[in-house]
Amino acid sequence: QVQLVESGGELVQPGGSLRLSCVASGIIFRSYVMAWYRQAPGKQRELVALVTSGASTNYADSVKGRFTISRDNAKNTVYLQMNSLKPEDTAVYYCNAVWVLQTYWGQGTQVTVSS
């Protein structure tokens, strides 16, 4: 049974930082492309960042220079370090795992940026 379990979302003030974690089980983690997506109310889900099995990374323009994605294959975990948070970063953040035709999603974690 495949599970992706996110954690770390909470209410934070503008300019603050958060680190999201996603622990995977039931997959050969090191083989998967891991990504973070987010979905704000009334908007489509969008890609935030991804890290390949070779540790190459890619980011949405809106988060470049502020967010950092990383993976720890020994812990089956992918992280999203979010700095200089803005109110427009408010969304449910989802962990995603992809390998060939297989794709899996976590249940999401809420990030709210507000004063």
C-alpha positions as CSV (number, residue, x, y, z in Angstrom):
1,Q,0.0,0.0,0.0
2,V,1.4,3.3,-1.1
3,Q,1.2,6.2,1.3
4,L,2.5,9.8,1.1
5,V,2.1,11.6,4.4
6,E,2.7,15.4,4.5
7,S,3.3,17.4,7.6
8,G,4.5,20.9,8.6
9,G,1.8,23.1,7.4
10,E,0.5,25.8,9.8
11,L,-0.4,29.5,10.2
12,V,2.6,31.8,9.7
13,Q,3.1,35.5,9.4
14,P,4.3,37.1,6.1
15,G,8.0,36.9,5.9
16,G,8.2,33.8,8.0
17,S,9.5,30.3,7.1
18,L,8.1,26.8,7.2
19,R,9.5,23.4,6.3
20,L,7.1,20.8,4.9
21,S,7.9,17.1,5.0
22,C,6.5,14.2,3.0
23,V,7.3,10.6,4.1
24,A,6.7,7.9,1.5
25,S,6.0,4.3,2.0
26,G,5.2,1.4,-0.3
27,I,7.4,2.7,-3.2
28,I,11.0,2.5,-4.2
29,F,11.5,6.1,-3.2
30,R,14.9,6.7,-4.8
31,S,13.4,5.9,-8.3
32,Y,10.6,8.4,-8.1
33,V,10.4,12.0,-9.2
34,M,9.1,13.8,-6.1
35,A,7.2,17.1,-6.3
36,W,5.2,19.6,-4.3
37,Y,2.0,21.1,-5.7
38,R,-0.3,23.5,-4.1
39,Q,-4.0,24.5,-4.6
40,A,-5.4,27.8,-3.3
41,P,-9.2,28.2,-3.0
42,G,-10.9,28.7,-6.3
43,K,-7.6,28.0,-8.2
44,Q,-6.2,25.1,-10.1
45,R,-3.5,22.9,-8.5
46,E,-0.1,24.1,-9.6
47,L,3.4,22.7,-9.5
48,V,5.6,24.4,-6.9
49,A,8.8,22.4,-7.2
50,L,10.2,19.0,-8.1
51,V,13.3,16.9,-7.5
52,T,14.3,14.1,-9.8
53,S,15.8,10.8,-8.8
54,G,19.2,12.3,-9.7
55,A,18.5,15.3,-7.4
56,S,17.9,17.8,-10.2
57,T,15.4,20.5,-9.2
58,N,12.9,22.7,-10.9
59,Y,10.8,25.5,-9.4
60,A,7.8,27.6,-10.3
61,D,8.8,31.2,-11.1
62,S,6.7,32.4,-8.2
63,V,8.8,30.6,-5.6
64,K,12.3,30.7,-7.2
65,G,14.8,32.1,-4.7
66,R,12.4,31.5,-1.7
67,F,11.7,27.8,-1.7
68,T,14.0,24.9,-1.7
69,I,13.1,21.3,-2.4
70,S,15.3,18.4,-1.2
71,R,15.1,14.7,-0.7
72,D,16.6,12.2,1.7
73,N,16.5,8.7,0.1
74,A,17.6,7.1,3.3
75,K,14.5,8.4,5.1
76,N,12.1,8.2,2.1
77,T,11.3,11.8,2.7
78,V,11.1,14.9,0.5
79,Y,11.2,18.4,2.0
80,L,10.1,21.9,1.0
81,Q,11.8,24.7,2.8
82,M,9.7,27.8,2.4
83,N,11.2,31.2,3.2
84,S,10.0,34.8,2.9
85,L,6.4,33.5,2.8
86,K,3.8,35.7,1.2
87,P,0.0,35.7,1.7
88,E,-0.3,34.5,-1.9
89,D,1.5,31.3,-0.8
90,T,-1.6,30.3,1.2
91,A,-2.8,27.0,-0.1
92,V,-3.1,23.3,0.5
93,Y,0.3,21.8,-0.3
94,Y,0.4,18.3,-1.8
95,C,3.2,15.8,-2.1
96,N,3.4,13.9,-5.4
97,A,5.4,10.9,-6.5
98,V,5.9,9.9,-10.1
99,W,7.7,7.0,-11.8
100,V,6.9,6.0,-15.4
101,L,3.1,5.7,-15.4
102,Q,2.7,5.5,-11.7
103,T,1.6,8.6,-9.8
104,Y,0.6,9.0,-6.2
105,W,-0.6,11.9,-4.0
106,G,-0.6,12.7,-0.4
107,Q,-3.6,14.1,1.5
108,G,-2.3,17.6,1.7
109,T,-1.2,20.0,4.4
110,Q,-2.6,23.5,4.9
111,V,-0.3,26.5,4.8
112,T,-1.7,29.8,5.7
113,V,0.3,33.0,5.5
114,S,-1.5,35.8,7.3
115,S,-0.8,38.5,9.9
